[in-house]
């Protein structure tokens, strides 16, 4: 039979055993009565089962008052005949025992109350007061046995509350009679912080969660946080969500984180963890996804104001109802309580993205050995709901940066490290991806710059002097630039020299050509002159010969002359 | 039982000094014994000064709440005030007398 109590029905896989009695035990102030009343009230309101409360400790008026403080209108339910409260007063000093008796009147009263509204649920609150009010314990035990038998016969689902005894579940050993289901409530104070826990000790004929589950009593009753994914079966998504920073998306192979993954952003103080978270939230709101931002160090307005300085307007998302802040001092509640609150808000709001800033704040409010488990539960819960979770964590400069306060690294899918890089009298920010499950991610350290336009990732200078950032990088860059300029100039100079050489050579070639031409000219003149001379001498010789022909043998001389003229 | 009750009320209409109410559930051996014990004690100690009203919770279960009845049988001394309750079949006469303030409490403190 479902109780309607948030989370309990999941743990018990459906609620309390129907037609049987459940024993709820625990110390004073652990919430037993509230548990029982919620069982009745939620039964009446959500499942239409009328319920009867037989109270041995508080009067009907007190009960109604206490429950109305938790938002339950008991009086209205009584008017609607959905709830009946019978207060059994046992003032021992006014009762004298004289002879044998039984508790038939109690049966009559219960029977009457049950019949008057057709009740299906019964609560016995503080039934062990009977032991204080009546002296005959043997009879009382027999009557209690008869009572629970009677309840079973009438198929009434009942809750019996009892104080926890020393070494036993209840002070008077009620567990002897009620053995179908036993739920133990507990509250402990660790480091001044109260944590409530619930455990199903026993549940006949049913499997149930066996752990201790933290629970809170809030304005609307009890809320138990079950471990949702005991068996790591959650479906994963291949969808990607932008980090909100272009350069960071690029580092995650261009698309950002996986949807439903958990991301840890760690870094020392002032490295910009919140800024990274704010960018992520901003990007999600732009896509229209609701975001839940748990801030444990800053108030919502402080976060909003601070983020305007880097050019992010978160207020508009708050106004549109997309972004919901939830701020609390980490020491206000115990870790478990925080987790239950987160759990509850996530269940109410169904966000696409949850930011916990910083998750380390939670760790201060609980005992370390348990924190990892509880964080694991949170991470698992968010994963099962396909919610992308971004958690920031503060690392201390003294520790190895890869070590977080609780070794949560195995829980997270992607881990961003922010680092201070100190050099040349400056502090600059570096960012790198320590791990990213299932993603091809950049292995580079990038410089991470926060300006009034947001976050910008720059390539860092990796030179002979190691990693250079900030002014040192700028200096190196300008050095590089001037070196490049010099080289450029050198090239230009070389080219100029070459040009000039070519010009000189060209000129020389021209001069030589000219010489050659002059020489040719002179030579041809000489040749012409020589030929002239030759012709002239031949002419002269011809003249002579002609003059000689008067004397004879002209033929042979003429042949010789022709040969010589051809040469 | 009803007849028994009527017998137990002498001088009807006269307001008795002692107003007693006996709660029972049906005519069980215990309730009959309680009634006869009560009658005997009253006749011995309060002759003519008392009324006994027997309430059967099987017939009027809603009446159990008013007087905060839990055990049966229960004798309630409505008058004289303050209201006193004695549970059981009233076979322990001394205890009944103590419960009705007819005998000092001393004996009980000693027990």
Contacts between the chains, C-beta under 8 A, distances in Angstrom:
chain1	res1	chain2	res2	distance
A	86	B	65	6.1
A	88	B	68	6.9
A	88	B	70	6.0
A	89	B	68	4.6
A	90	B	68	7.8
A	90	B	70	6.8
A	94	B	82	7.8
A	94	B	83	7.2
A	94	B	84	6.2
A	94	B	85	5.6
A	95	B	85	4.8
A	95	B	86	7.3
A	95	B	87	6.0
A	96	B	84	7.0
A	96	B	85	7.0
A	96	B	86	4.4
A	96	B	87	7.4
A	96	B	95	5.7
A	96	B	96	7.4
A	96	B	98	6.1
A	96	B	99	3.1
A	97	B	86	7.5
A	97	B	87	5.5
A	97	B	88	5.3
A	97	B	92	8.0
A	97	B	95	6.7
A	98	B	86	5.1
A	98	B	87	7.3
A	98	B	88	4.6
A	98	B	89	7.8
A	98	B	90	5.2
A	98	B	91	7.2
A	98	B	92	4.3
A	98	B	93	7.8
A	98	B	95	3.6
A	98	B	96	4.6
A	98	B	99	6.1
A	99	B	33	7.9
A	99	B	34	7.2
A	99	B	37	7.4
A	99	B	88	3.3
A	99	B	89	3.8
A	99	B	90	5.2
A	99	B	91	4.0
A	99	B	92	5.2
A	99	B	95	7.6
A	100	B	30	6.2
A	100	B	88	5.7
A	100	B	89	4.9
A	100	B	91	7.2
A	101	B	30	7.3
A	101	B	71	4.4
A	101	B	72	6.1
A	101	B	73	6.4
A	101	B	74	7.5
A	101	B	87	4.6
A	101	B	88	4.4
A	101	B	89	6.9
A	102	B	30	7.3
A	102	B	71	6.7
A	102	B	72	6.0
A	103	B	70	6.1
A	103	B	71	5.5
A	103	B	72	7.4
A	104	B	25	4.6
A	104	B	57	7.5
A	104	B	71	7.8
A	104	B	72	4.2
A	105	B	23	6.4
A	105	B	25	6.8
A	105	B	57	5.9
A	105	B	64	5.1
A	105	B	69	4.3
A	105	B	70	5.3
A	105	B	71	6.1
A	105	B	72	4.8
A	105	B	74	6.7
A	106	B	70	5.1
A	106	B	71	7.6
A	108	B	25	5.9
A	108	B	57	4.4
A	108	B	58	7.1
A	108	B	61	4.8
A	108	B	64	5.5
A	109	B	61	6.9
A	109	B	64	4.7
A	109	B	65	6.3
A	109	B	69	7.6
A	109	B	70	7.8
A	111	B	61	6.8
A	112	B	61	3.6
A	112	B	62	6.1
A	112	B	64	7.2
A	130	B	70	7.9
A	133	B	70	7.8
A	134	B	71	7.0
